Structures are given as C-alpha cells and as structure tokens.
Amino acid sequence: MAFDARPVTVAPPTFLDLFTPKLVTVLREGYGPAQIRHDLLAGLTVAIVALPLSTAIAIASGVTPDRGLYTAIIGGFLISLFGGSRFQIGGPAGAFIVLVSTTVATHGVDGLILAVFLSGLLLLAIGFLRLGTYIKFIPYPVTLGFTAGIGVVIFVSQIKEFLGLTLPAAEPAALLEKLPVLWQALPGTDWPTLALASATLAGLVLLKRWKPQWPGMLLVIAVAAGITALFKLPVETIGSRFGGIPTGLPAPALPSLSWARVEEVFPTAITFALLGAIESLLSAVVADSMTGRNHRSNCELVAQGIANMGSALFGGICVTGTIARTATNVRAGAHGPMAGIMHALFLLAFILVAAPLGDRIPLAALAAVLMLLSWNMIERHAVMTLFRGSRGDAVVFLCTFGLTVFRSLTEAILVGVAVGATLFISRMSALTEVTAERAFIPEDRPDGTPAERLPYDARTARDPAVAVYRISGAFFFGAAASVGSALERIADRHRTVILDVSAVPFLDSTAAHTIEGLAHKAARRGVRMILTGASVPMRRLLLAHGVRPPLVLFDRSIADALAVVHAPAPESPP
C-alpha cells in the first residue's frame, strides 16, 4: 500500500470555532434524559455547596449576604450559558474577598458595582482579542503565592467573627494594623460564639474525613442554625445583623456612570479582570485535568465578562470560575454546562421559597466555613515541594506571598511576574554559550571499518587564519551581552570568522543588533565574517538590521563556508 507523504494542511480555527459556547457543543452531541438526570443531580450538589459559601464570602467581603447569592445566580447562569468549559461553575470566590472589602471601604458599594461592571468590559476585550492564551504564562509560584497569601488574609479576617469580638472602631484592613487591634480585644471573647464556631469547624472537618460524600457544609450550617434558634444562643445571625435575605431578585439597573467615577475605580477594575481571568482559567484547567476535556480559554473569558456585567446589573459582586465548586461539579457526575445552569436555578429557588430560613444562620458558623476554606487555599504540600525543588521559585513564591499578605494583591502579581520573568531570563541566558570549533576534519577511524572513508583534502586542514564559533541556545537580550563579549575576543591574526547559529532556536532584535556591531568591528579590522545555519526567519530579521552582504556573508553550514574560504582564487587573465 502506497504511503502518501504529502503534508496535511489544517485550516486555522475560525471565529465561530473559538467562541462557540460549550453548551452549544454539548447540545450538538445529543442531550437526552440520561444527561439531564446527571446534570440535575450535579447542579443540586453544587448548589448545596454554593449556598453557604456565597453568603459567607459576601459577608466577609463587606457586603450583604444577598449580593453573594445574586452573584452566584446571575454569574453562575451566564458563565454556564456562554462559557468555553463544560464543567465550570461560576460565582463569588474567596480570592476576591480582600479586594472587594478594600474597594467597599474605599469607594463604597456603588463604586464596587461600577468596578465589577468595568472589569466585565475588560474581560470581554481580553477574550475577543484572544489574549487568554497568555494568561498561562503567569508562573506557578506566583499563582501559588497569591493563593496562599489570600488564604492567610481571609483566615485572619474571620478571627473577629469566630471569637465574637467587639472592636471599638472599624476593623483595620492592613494585617499589621489588624493584629494588634484583635489582640487588645481578645479578653472580650464571647464564649457562646467561640463554642458554636469551634463546634462548626470540628463538624466540617469530621464530616469531610468520615463522610466526604455527604453535603457536610450545608448540614453543619443547618445544625448550627437549628441549635442557635432552639437554645436561643446570644450570637449574631444573618437576620440580626443584615435584616435577612430578600425573597427574590432585584430589578436590573446600570451602575451610576461618570467619567470622574470611572477614572477613580478603573485601577480596581483592572485588578478584578486580571485576577478573574487567572482564577477562571486555572479552574477550567483543573476541570480539564479531571475529565480529559479541553476548554476554550478566550470563549471562557468572554463569558466571564458577560457574567460580571450581568452580576453588576443585579447588584452582585465579582464573578469568577471557582475551583472547589467546579471540582465538586465534576465529581458529582456532571455531563455539561446544564449542571451549572441547574445550580443557579436551585439557588434562585432557595431565595424565592426558603430565604427566611437563612436569617437564622449564625455568623460564627460562616466564619468557621471561611476559615476552613482559607486553610485549604494554602497548598502546603505544593509549597514544600517548591522549596525543595528550586531556590529561585521559592524566592518568587515568597515575594508574591509577602506582598499579598502585607501590601496588596495587585503589587503581588506584578512583582511576582516580574521576578519570575527575571529568573527565567537569567536561566535562559545561562544556557546560551559560545564555543570555538577545534577541528574541521572528521575524527580518524581505524583501517578496515565499514564506514566510508573520504580521501584527505588539504583544504579542510586547520587554518590558523580562520576562526569558527558556534552559538548554542536562545540568543536574545538576556544573553546578548555575554555572547557579544565572548565574540569580541577574536584574535587579530584571524582573517575570517565563521559564526554558526544552527543551534540557536530563537534570535531577537537585540541579538541581531549585537551581530551587526560585531560585523562592523570585524570589517574595520579587515576580518571577513560568514554566518552559517541561519533559518529563513532569522535571516530576515538579520537583513532588516543591516546584517547583509558584503558586510556579512551567509552560508548553509560550516563545511560549506570552509569550502568557500579555502577555494583557490580564480586565475587572473594574462
């Protein structure tokens, strides 16, 4: 049978290919009663987890609990409707608690809603410009560092509710200011609140260990609420602090827009969009690893943008893909995005029918839920592995973690990425080296070997007037200085320099400029430079920077260049 060796051309994906929601893909595959049953059960399971988490995250973020539910309902529905992942569950996330609470304290709730709306527009732009692919370039130590830092900040922020402390003034946002205030208030610990919170935390841990298939979070919260109501415990509840949860969705309304207000909250919107993109795509990757499926990153970011705009219209907070709820969705047997839609509808049914029951939930129990969540956010095994594996990555982690805890998440991400990029450049430049070729003839073989033995050619003998240098590794701005200094040490006795770049996978404009400078220096000394092994894109870049004949000659290989150098000069006519 003949084999067709002709290359197969694959057409690039079209706009519709990249931005078709996964829901459409799943429906095209065929969607029947069996799939509906799987998604219905998975949606109910996720809703049971999302109900206490959404209210707890909203309260910890400095807004009322109903805004967390609006976020999970509207945002979760839109992400599943338009998203590029089969299993993504959207809603409020613990990673945003610090940012949202700081925004509320600085700009008020209306400023928060505007920032969420603007972040949705930014995410739309990032998705449609197909920039989602580049989010994966954020180093893993940075992601690990800010996630662990957020976990620490959330844990500390729940100490007041866990202990039932009463503070003389508003709780400071900065960690170093908050800890002394909490320490001074420690003698005023409310023991019923502490006992209830401790029992809730113990119940969560025990159920997670012994009955992981049970909806432990909802069961423990329900028991805590029942005990509070039955024994009339003197602890704060959602109803006593916030007046309860409304029984329905509010009417959608645009946030108040003014140019001055937009300028004021725009930096916050950028941070929301950046963190939302990272968190969402990380969650989608986790779902892919669990299922063997592939998500559409840019389509997912477009859905995140639509979801944040929709959440803002209903008074919700930041929406993002949530790793824990998405993983729960996969483990519950979800078939596709309909599970996320079902989860949103179940939450809507709760606020329409059973919202008064939420009034009895004690805040101490929600604090215990968030403390356990924050503890799980600190991936201790991964951190220890990072420290054992690389000092450089450990430095990146510590920079990101420290800035997240003691400064701000925006600074942590920017500095962490910058330090990680610097570390990468340093490592790549260390792999780039320049070596001088020592021999230009094949190594000798004993007589009688079956390999072909070429006759001796005097032109291939070592010529002291010819120097051959081979560059290996990426030749870019990080390595240009060291490579340039090595190449400048060309002895004046050499009349020809052959520079081989066949082992260079990448060459940037800085490297091209370095080669141009070396070629001019060689020309001033009467030294001829020949460049060998340059690929077509590399040669095109070099020509654009003035590296062209007669300043520099190009050849395919060192052997070809040597043949040109040693070729006899043509006889002059008599």
C-alpha positions as CSV (number, residue, x, y, z in Angstrom):
1,M,0.0,0.0,0.0
2,A,1.4,3.3,-1.0
3,F,2.0,5.9,1.7
4,D,1.1,9.5,1.0
5,A,3.9,11.6,2.4
6,R,2.3,14.9,1.4
7,P,1.9,17.3,4.3
8,V,-1.7,17.7,5.6
9,T,-2.8,21.3,5.9
10,V,-5.1,22.2,8.7
11,A,-7.2,25.2,8.4
12,P,-6.9,27.7,11.3
13,P,-9.9,27.9,13.6
14,T,-12.5,30.4,12.6
15,F,-14.1,33.0,14.9
16,L,-17.1,30.7,15.5
17,D,-14.8,27.8,16.3
18,L,-13.1,29.8,19.0
19,F,-16.1,31.4,20.6
20,T,-18.9,28.8,20.3
21,P,-20.1,28.1,23.9
22,K,-19.6,24.6,25.2
23,L,-23.3,24.4,25.8
24,V,-23.9,24.5,22.1
25,T,-21.3,21.8,21.6
26,V,-22.9,19.6,24.2
27,L,-26.4,20.0,22.7
28,R,-25.0,19.2,19.2
29,E,-23.6,15.9,20.6
30,G,-27.1,14.9,21.7
31,Y,-28.7,15.6,25.0
32,G,-31.3,13.2,26.4
33,P,-32.9,12.1,29.7
34,A,-29.8,10.4,31.0
35,Q,-27.7,13.5,30.5
36,I,-30.4,15.7,32.1
37,R,-30.5,13.4,35.2
38,H,-26.7,13.6,35.6
39,D,-26.7,17.4,35.3
40,L,-29.7,17.8,37.6
41,L,-28.1,15.9,40.4
42,A,-24.7,17.6,39.9
43,G,-26.4,21.0,39.9
44,L,-28.2,20.3,43.1
45,T,-25.0,19.1,44.7
46,V,-23.1,22.2,43.7
47,A,-26.0,24.4,44.8
48,I,-25.8,22.9,48.3
49,V,-22.1,23.7,48.5
50,A,-22.6,27.2,46.9
51,L,-25.4,28.3,49.2
52,P,-23.4,28.8,52.4
53,L,-20.2,29.8,50.6
54,S,-21.8,32.5,48.6
55,T,-23.3,34.2,51.7
56,A,-20.1,33.7,53.7
57,I,-17.9,35.2,51.0
58,A,-20.3,38.2,50.6
59,I,-20.3,38.9,54.3
60,A,-16.5,38.6,54.5
61,S,-16.3,41.0,51.6
62,G,-18.1,43.7,53.4
63,V,-21.4,43.5,51.6
64,T,-24.8,42.0,52.5
65,P,-25.3,38.2,52.0
66,D,-27.9,38.6,49.3
67,R,-25.3,40.1,47.0
68,G,-23.3,36.9,47.2
69,L,-26.4,34.9,46.2
70,Y,-27.2,37.3,43.3
71,T,-23.6,36.8,42.1
72,A,-23.9,33.0,42.2
73,I,-27.3,33.0,40.5
74,I,-26.7,35.6,37.7
75,G,-23.0,35.0,37.3
76,G,-23.2,31.2,37.5
77,F,-26.1,31.1,35.0
78,L,-24.3,33.3,32.4
79,I,-20.9,31.6,32.7
80,S,-22.5,28.2,32.1
81,L,-24.6,29.6,29.2
82,F,-21.8,31.3,27.3
83,G,-18.6,29.7,28.7
84,G,-15.9,27.7,27.0
85,S,-15.7,25.0,29.7
86,R,-18.1,22.1,30.0
87,F,-17.9,22.0,33.8
88,Q,-17.1,25.5,35.0
89,I,-19.1,26.7,38.0
90,G,-19.1,30.5,38.4
91,G,-19.9,32.6,41.5
92,P,-18.2,34.7,44.2
93,A,-14.7,33.4,45.1
94,G,-12.7,33.6,48.3
95,A,-9.8,35.1,46.3
96,F,-11.7,38.3,45.8
97,I,-12.6,38.9,49.5
98,V,-9.7,41.1,50.2
99,L,-10.1,43.2,47.0
100,V,-13.8,43.6,47.4
101,S,-13.7,44.6,51.0
102,T,-11.0,47.1,50.3
103,T,-13.0,48.5,47.4
104,V,-16.1,48.8,49.5
105,A,-14.1,50.6,52.2
106,T,-12.6,53.0,49.7
107,H,-15.2,53.6,47.1
108,G,-18.5,52.3,48.6
109,V,-20.8,49.7,47.3
110,D,-21.7,51.8,44.3
111,G,-18.0,52.1,43.4
112,L,-17.7,48.3,43.8
113,I,-20.6,47.7,41.4
114,L,-19.1,50.1,38.8
115,A,-15.7,48.4,39.1
116,V,-17.3,44.9,38.6
117,F,-19.1,46.2,35.5
118,L,-15.9,47.7,34.0
119,S,-14.0,44.5,34.8
120,G,-16.6,42.7,32.7
121,L,-15.9,45.0,29.8
122,L,-12.2,44.4,30.2
123,L,-12.7,40.6,30.2
124,L,-14.8,40.9,27.1
125,A,-11.9,42.8,25.4
126,I,-9.3,40.3,26.6
127,G,-11.3,37.4,25.3
128,F,-12.2,38.9,21.9
129,L,-8.5,40.0,21.4
130,R,-7.6,36.3,22.1
131,L,-5.3,37.3,25.0
132,G,-6.5,34.4,27.2
133,T,-3.7,32.2,25.8
134,Y,-1.1,34.4,27.5
135,I,-2.6,34.1,31.0
136,K,-0.9,30.7,31.2
137,F,2.5,32.4,31.2
138,I,2.0,33.5,34.7
139,P,4.5,31.4,36.7
140,Y,3.1,28.7,39.0
141,P,5.0,30.1,42.1
142,V,3.1,33.4,41.6
143,T,-0.3,31.6,41.5
144,L,0.7,29.5,44.5
145,G,2.0,32.6,46.4
146,F,-1.0,34.9,46.0
147,T,-3.5,32.0,46.6
148,A,-1.7,31.2,49.9
149,G,-1.4,34.8,50.8
150,I,-5.2,35.3,50.2
151,G,-5.8,32.3,52.4
152,V,-3.8,33.9,55.3
153,V,-5.6,37.2,54.9
154,I,-9.1,35.5,54.9
155,F,-8.2,33.4,57.9
156,V,-7.2,36.5,59.9
157,S,-10.2,38.4,58.8
158,Q,-12.5,35.8,60.3
159,I,-10.9,35.8,63.8
160,K,-13.3,38.6,64.9
161,E,-16.4,36.7,63.9
162,F,-15.0,33.4,65.1
163,L,-14.3,34.7,68.6
164,G,-17.3,37.1,68.8
165,L,-15.0,40.1,69.5
166,T,-16.3,43.6,69.8
167,L,-14.0,46.3,68.5
168,P,-14.1,50.0,69.5
169,A,-13.8,51.1,65.8
170,A,-13.9,49.6,62.4
171,E,-11.6,46.7,61.8
172,P,-8.4,47.8,60.1
173,A,-7.8,46.3,56.6
174,A,-4.0,46.1,56.8
175,L,-2.8,42.9,58.5
176,L,-0.1,44.6,60.6
177,E,-2.6,47.1,61.9
178,K,-5.3,44.5,62.4
179,L,-3.4,42.0,64.6
180,P,-2.7,44.5,67.5
181,V,-6.4,45.5,67.5
182,L,-7.6,41.9,67.6
183,W,-5.0,41.2,70.4
184,Q,-6.3,44.0,72.5
185,A,-9.9,42.9,72.1
186,L,-9.1,39.2,72.9
187,P,-10.2,39.5,76.6
188,G,-13.7,40.3,75.3
189,T,-14.1,36.9,73.6
190,D,-17.8,35.8,73.5
191,W,-17.7,32.2,74.7
192,P,-21.0,31.1,73.2
193,T,-19.9,32.4,69.9
194,L,-16.5,30.7,70.2
195,A,-18.1,27.4,71.3
196,L,-20.5,27.4,68.3
197,A,-17.8,28.4,65.8
198,S,-15.5,25.6,67.2
199,A,-18.2,23.0,67.0
200,T,-19.0,24.1,63.4
201,L,-15.3,23.8,62.4
202,A,-15.0,20.4,64.1
203,G,-18.1,19.2,62.4
204,L,-16.9,20.3,59.0
205,V,-13.5,18.5,59.5
206,L,-15.0,15.3,60.8
207,L,-17.7,15.1,58.1
208,K,-15.0,15.8,55.4
209,R,-12.9,12.9,56.8
210,W,-15.5,10.3,57.6
211,K,-18.4,11.1,55.3
212,P,-17.0,13.0,52.3
213,Q,-19.9,12.1,50.1
214,W,-22.3,14.0,52.4
215,P,-23.1,17.7,51.9
216,G,-21.2,18.5,55.1
217,M,-21.1,22.2,54.7
218,L,-24.9,22.6,54.4
219,L,-25.6,20.0,57.1
220,V,-23.3,21.7,59.7
221,I,-24.6,25.1,58.9
222,A,-28.2,23.9,59.2
223,V,-27.4,22.2,62.6
224,A,-25.7,25.4,63.8
225,A,-28.7,27.5,62.8
226,G,-31.1,25.0,64.5
227,I,-29.1,24.9,67.7
228,T,-29.0,28.7,67.7
229,A,-32.7,29.0,67.3
230,L,-33.6,26.2,69.7
231,F,-31.4,27.3,72.6
232,K,-31.8,31.0,71.8
233,L,-28.0,31.4,71.8
234,P,-26.9,35.1,72.2
235,V,-24.9,35.1,68.9
236,E,-25.2,37.2,65.8
237,T,-27.0,35.8,62.9
238,I,-27.7,37.0,59.3
239,G,-31.1,38.2,60.4
240,S,-29.8,40.1,63.4
241,R,-27.1,42.0,61.5
242,F,-28.4,42.3,58.0
243,G,-32.2,42.0,58.5
244,G,-32.5,38.8,56.5
245,I,-32.2,37.7,52.8
246,P,-34.7,39.2,50.3
247,T,-37.1,36.7,48.7
248,G,-36.4,37.5,45.1
249,L,-34.0,39.1,42.6
250,P,-33.8,42.9,42.4
251,A,-34.6,44.8,39.2
252,P,-31.6,45.2,37.0
253,A,-30.1,48.7,36.9
254,L,-27.0,50.2,35.4
255,P,-24.3,51.5,37.8
256,S,-24.0,55.2,38.1
257,L,-21.6,56.3,35.4
258,S,-19.5,59.4,35.3
259,W,-16.0,60.0,33.8
260,A,-14.6,61.0,37.2
261,R,-16.0,57.9,38.9
262,V,-14.7,55.6,36.1
263,E,-11.2,57.1,36.5
264,E,-11.4,56.6,40.2
265,V,-12.3,52.8,40.1
266,F,-10.6,51.8,36.9
267,P,-7.4,50.5,38.5
268,T,-9.6,48.3,40.7
269,A,-11.5,47.1,37.6
270,I,-8.2,46.1,36.0
271,T,-7.2,44.1,39.1
272,F,-10.6,42.4,39.2
273,A,-10.3,41.5,35.5
274,L,-6.7,40.2,35.9
275,L,-7.5,38.1,38.9
276,G,-10.8,36.9,37.4
277,A,-9.0,35.7,34.3
278,I,-6.3,33.9,36.2
279,E,-8.8,32.2,38.6
280,S,-11.2,31.2,35.9
281,L,-8.7,29.7,33.5
282,L,-7.0,28.0,36.4
283,S,-10.3,26.5,37.4
284,A,-11.0,25.4,33.8
285,V,-7.6,23.7,33.6
286,V,-8.4,21.8,36.8
287,A,-11.6,20.6,35.3
288,D,-9.7,19.6,32.1
289,S,-7.2,17.6,34.1
290,M,-10.0,15.8,35.9
291,T,-12.0,14.9,32.8
292,G,-9.6,14.8,29.9
293,R,-11.5,17.6,28.1
294,N,-10.2,20.9,26.7
295,H,-11.7,24.3,27.4
296,R,-11.8,27.3,25.0
297,S,-9.9,29.9,27.0
298,N,-10.9,33.0,25.1
299,C,-14.5,32.0,25.0
300,E,-14.4,31.4,28.7
301,L,-13.1,34.9,29.3
302,V,-15.8,36.4,27.1
303,A,-18.4,34.5,29.3
304,Q,-16.6,35.8,32.4
305,G,-17.0,39.3,31.1
306,I,-20.7,38.9,30.4
307,A,-21.2,37.3,33.8
308,N,-19.5,40.2,35.6
309,M,-21.6,42.8,33.7
310,G,-24.7,40.8,34.5
311,S,-23.8,40.5,38.2
312,A,-23.2,44.2,38.4
313,L,-26.6,44.9,36.8
314,F,-28.3,43.0,39.7
315,G,-26.1,44.4,42.4
316,G,-23.8,41.4,42.7
317,I,-20.0,41.3,43.2
318,C,-17.2,39.8,41.2
319,V,-17.8,36.6,39.4
320,T,-15.2,34.0,38.5
321,G,-14.8,30.3,38.0
322,T,-14.5,28.6,41.3
323,I,-12.1,25.7,41.6
324,A,-13.8,23.9,44.6
325,R,-17.3,24.1,43.2
326,T,-16.1,23.2,39.7
327,A,-14.3,20.1,41.1
328,T,-17.5,19.2,43.1
329,N,-19.5,19.5,39.8
330,V,-17.1,17.1,38.0
331,R,-17.1,14.6,40.9
332,A,-20.9,14.8,41.1
333,G,-21.1,13.4,37.5
334,A,-22.0,16.5,35.5
335,H,-22.3,16.0,31.8
336,G,-22.1,19.6,30.6
337,P,-22.9,23.2,31.2
338,M,-26.5,22.5,32.0
339,A,-25.3,21.4,35.5
340,G,-24.1,25.0,36.1
341,I,-27.4,26.4,34.9
342,M,-29.3,24.0,37.2
343,H,-27.1,25.1,40.1
344,A,-28.1,28.7,39.5
345,L,-31.8,27.8,39.2
346,F,-31.6,25.8,42.5
347,L,-30.1,28.9,44.3
348,L,-32.9,31.1,42.8
349,A,-35.5,28.6,44.1
350,F,-33.9,28.9,47.6
351,I,-34.3,32.7,47.8
352,L,-37.8,32.6,46.3
353,V,-39.0,29.9,48.7
354,A,-36.7,29.4,51.7
355,A,-34.9,32.7,52.2
356,P,-36.4,33.3,55.7
357,L,-34.6,30.1,56.9
358,G,-31.3,31.8,56.0
359,D,-31.9,34.6,58.6
360,R,-31.1,32.1,61.4
361,I,-27.7,31.2,60.2
362,P,-25.1,32.3,62.8
363,L,-22.2,34.4,61.5
364,A,-19.8,32.4,63.7
365,A,-20.7,29.3,61.7
366,L,-20.0,31.1,58.4
367,A,-16.7,32.3,59.9
368,A,-15.8,28.6,60.5
369,V,-16.6,27.8,56.9
370,L,-14.3,30.5,55.6
371,M,-11.5,29.6,58.0
372,L,-11.6,26.0,56.6
373,L,-11.7,27.4,53.1
374,S,-8.7,29.6,53.7
375,W,-6.8,26.8,55.3
376,N,-7.4,24.7,52.2
377,M,-6.3,27.5,49.9
378,I,-2.8,27.2,51.4
379,E,-1.5,24.3,49.4
380,R,1.1,23.2,52.0
381,H,2.3,20.1,50.1
382,A,2.9,22.2,46.9
383,V,4.7,24.9,48.9
384,M,7.1,22.4,50.5
385,T,7.7,20.7,47.1
386,L,8.5,24.2,45.6
387,F,11.0,24.9,48.4
388,R,12.7,21.6,47.9
389,G,12.9,21.9,44.2
390,S,14.2,25.4,43.4
391,R,15.6,28.3,45.3
392,G,14.6,30.7,42.6
393,D,11.0,29.6,42.5
394,A,10.9,29.8,46.3
395,V,12.0,33.4,46.1
396,V,9.2,34.2,43.6
397,F,6.7,32.5,45.9
398,L,7.9,34.4,49.0
399,C,7.8,37.7,47.1
400,T,4.3,37.1,45.9
401,F,3.1,35.7,49.3
402,G,4.6,38.5,51.3
403,L,3.2,41.3,49.1
404,T,-0.2,39.7,49.1
405,V,-0.3,39.5,52.9
406,F,1.3,42.8,53.8
407,R,0.7,45.0,50.8
408,S,-1.8,44.4,48.0
409,L,-2.7,41.7,45.5
410,T,-2.0,43.9,42.6
411,E,1.5,44.6,43.7
412,A,2.0,40.9,44.5
413,I,1.0,39.8,41.0
414,L,3.0,42.4,39.2
415,V,6.2,41.9,41.3
416,G,5.8,38.2,41.3
417,V,5.5,38.0,37.5
418,A,8.5,40.5,37.2
419,V,10.7,38.4,39.5
420,G,9.6,35.2,37.8
421,A,10.4,36.7,34.3
422,T,13.8,37.9,35.5
423,L,14.6,34.4,36.9
424,F,13.6,32.8,33.6
425,I,15.7,35.3,31.6
426,S,18.7,34.5,33.9
427,R,18.2,30.8,33.5
428,M,17.8,31.0,29.7
429,S,20.9,33.3,29.3
430,A,23.0,30.8,31.3
431,L,22.1,28.1,28.8
432,T,23.4,30.2,25.9
433,E,27.1,29.6,25.2
434,V,29.7,30.3,22.6
435,T,32.2,27.6,21.7
436,A,35.2,27.7,19.4
437,E,35.4,24.8,17.0
438,R,38.7,22.9,17.4
439,A,38.7,20.5,14.5
440,F,37.4,20.8,11.0
441,I,38.1,17.3,9.8
442,P,36.2,14.0,10.7
443,E,37.7,12.0,13.5
444,D,40.1,9.2,12.4
445,R,38.9,5.7,12.0
446,P,41.0,2.5,12.1
447,D,41.6,0.7,8.8
448,G,39.0,-1.8,7.8
449,T,36.0,0.0,9.2
450,P,32.9,-0.4,7.0
451,A,32.1,3.3,7.2
452,E,33.0,5.3,4.2
453,R,36.5,6.9,4.4
454,L,36.7,10.1,2.4
455,P,40.1,10.9,0.8
456,Y,42.2,13.6,2.5
457,D,41.5,17.1,1.3
458,A,44.2,19.7,2.3
459,R,41.6,22.5,2.2
460,T,39.9,21.1,5.3
461,A,43.1,21.2,7.4
462,R,43.1,23.6,10.3
463,D,43.8,27.1,9.2
464,P,45.1,29.5,11.9
465,A,43.7,32.4,9.9
466,V,40.1,31.0,10.2
467,A,38.2,31.0,13.5
468,V,34.9,29.1,13.8
469,Y,32.5,30.0,16.7
470,R,29.3,28.1,17.4
471,I,26.4,29.7,19.4
472,S,24.0,27.3,21.1
473,G,20.9,28.2,23.0
474,A,18.4,31.1,22.7
475,F,20.2,34.3,21.5
476,F,18.2,37.1,23.0
477,F,18.5,40.3,25.0
478,G,19.3,38.4,28.2
479,A,22.3,36.6,26.7
480,A,23.4,39.3,24.2
481,A,25.9,40.9,26.5
482,S,27.7,37.7,27.4
483,V,27.7,36.4,23.9
484,G,28.9,39.7,22.5
485,S,31.8,39.9,24.9
486,A,32.8,36.4,24.1
487,L,32.7,37.0,20.3
488,E,34.7,40.3,20.7
489,R,37.7,38.3,21.9
490,I,38.6,37.4,18.3
491,A,42.3,37.4,17.8
492,D,43.7,39.9,15.2
493,R,45.6,37.1,13.5
494,H,42.3,35.6,12.2
495,R,41.4,36.9,8.8
496,T,38.0,35.0,8.6
497,V,35.4,34.4,11.3
498,I,32.7,31.8,10.7
499,L,29.8,32.3,13.1
500,D,27.4,29.2,13.2
501,V,23.9,29.8,14.6
502,S,22.4,26.4,13.5
503,A,21.9,25.5,17.2
504,V,20.1,28.8,18.0
505,P,16.3,28.2,18.3
506,F,15.5,31.9,18.7
507,L,17.1,35.2,17.9
508,D,15.7,38.6,18.8
509,S,16.4,42.2,17.6
510,T,18.9,42.7,20.4
511,A,20.9,39.7,19.2
512,A,20.7,40.9,15.6
513,H,21.9,44.3,16.7
514,T,24.8,42.7,18.6
515,I,25.8,40.7,15.5
516,E,25.7,43.9,13.4
517,G,28.0,45.6,15.8
518,L,30.5,42.7,15.7
519,A,30.4,42.6,12.0
520,H,31.3,46.3,11.7
521,K,34.1,45.9,14.2
522,A,35.4,42.9,12.2
523,A,35.2,44.8,9.0
524,R,37.2,47.7,10.4
525,R,40.0,45.2,11.3
526,G,39.8,43.6,7.9
527,V,38.2,40.4,9.1
528,R,35.6,38.7,6.9
529,M,32.5,37.3,8.8
530,I,30.5,34.4,7.5
531,L,27.2,33.5,9.2
532,T,26.1,29.8,8.8
533,G,23.0,27.9,9.7
534,A,20.6,30.8,9.9
535,S,16.9,29.9,9.3
536,V,14.7,31.9,7.0
537,P,13.0,34.0,9.7
538,M,16.4,34.5,11.4
539,R,18.0,35.7,8.2
540,R,15.0,38.0,7.5
541,L,15.5,39.7,10.9
542,L,19.2,40.0,10.4
543,L,18.8,41.6,7.0
544,A,16.4,44.1,8.5
545,H,19.1,45.1,11.0
546,G,21.7,45.6,8.3
547,V,23.4,42.3,8.6
548,R,23.8,41.7,4.8
549,P,26.5,41.2,2.2
550,P,29.1,42.4,1.7
551,L,29.3,43.1,5.5
552,V,28.4,39.5,6.3
553,L,28.2,36.5,4.0
554,F,25.6,33.7,4.6
555,D,26.1,30.0,4.0
556,R,24.2,26.8,4.9
557,S,26.9,25.1,7.1
558,I,30.4,25.4,8.5
559,A,31.6,22.9,5.9
560,D,30.2,25.0,3.0
561,A,31.7,28.1,4.5
562,L,35.1,26.4,4.8
563,A,34.9,25.3,1.2
564,V,34.4,28.9,0.1
565,V,37.2,30.1,2.3
566,H,39.7,27.5,1.0
567,A,38.6,27.6,-2.6
568,P,41.5,28.5,-4.9
569,A,41.4,32.1,-6.1
570,P,40.5,32.4,-9.8
571,E,43.4,33.0,-12.1
572,S,43.7,36.5,-13.5
573,P,43.6,36.7,-17.3
574,P,47.1,37.2,-18.9
